[in-house]
Amino acid sequence: MPKMKTNSGAKKRFKKTGSGKIKRKKAYKRHILTKKTSKRKNNLGKTTLVDKSDQKSVERLIPYS
């Protein structure tokens, strides 16, 4: 059976943790930042985990990570 192809966009956006969960960056920190509070912008800069309901679909995109 041939190798599966990793989705190029997904491999740039997601990383697996040691326990097998998937890390992601948060959205809404690219532009229109003047109206957002410093606290909100600071929290948007941090990484978070992919939700349990989306985990399986993201794992299909990055099979060898």
C-alpha positions in Angstrom: 0.0 0.0 0.0 1.4 3.5 -0.9 2.2 6.1 1.7 -0.5 8.6 2.6 0.1 12.2 1.8 0.2 14.7 4.6 -1.9 17.8 4.1 0.6 20.7 3.5 -1.6 23.3 5.2 -2.2 21.1 8.2 1.5 20.3 8.8 2.2 24.0 9.1 -0.7 24.6 11.5 -0.7 21.6 13.9 1.8 19.9 16.2 1.4 16.7 18.2 2.2 16.8 21.9 3.9 14.0 23.8 0.6 12.6 25.0 -0.8 12.5 21.5 -3.0 15.6 21.7 -2.8 18.2 18.9 -1.7 21.8 19.5 -3.0 24.7 17.4 -2.7 28.5 17.3 -5.7 30.8 17.9 -7.4 32.8 15.3 -8.2 36.6 15.2 -4.7 38.0 15.9 -3.8 39.2 12.3 -5.5 42.6 11.9 -8.0 45.0 13.5 -6.0 44.8 16.7 -6.6 48.4 17.9 -10.1 47.6 19.3 -9.0 44.4 21.1 -7.8 44.7 24.6 -4.2 43.9 25.6 -5.4 41.0 27.7 -7.4 39.5 24.7 -4.4 39.9 22.3 -2.1 38.3 24.8 -4.4 35.3 25.2 -4.8 35.0 21.4 -1.0 34.6 21.1 -1.0 31.5 23.2 -1.4 28.0 21.8 -4.3 25.7 22.7 -5.5 22.2 22.1 -7.7 21.0 19.2 -11.2 20.2 20.5 -12.0 16.5 21.1 -14.7 16.6 18.4 -12.2 17.8 15.7 -9.2 15.7 16.8 -9.9 12.6 14.6 -10.3 14.7 11.4 -7.0 16.7 12.1 -5.2 13.4 12.8 -6.2 12.2 9.3 -4.5 15.2 7.8 -1.2 14.7 9.6 -0.8 10.9 9.6 3.0 10.8 10.2 3.6 13.5 12.8 
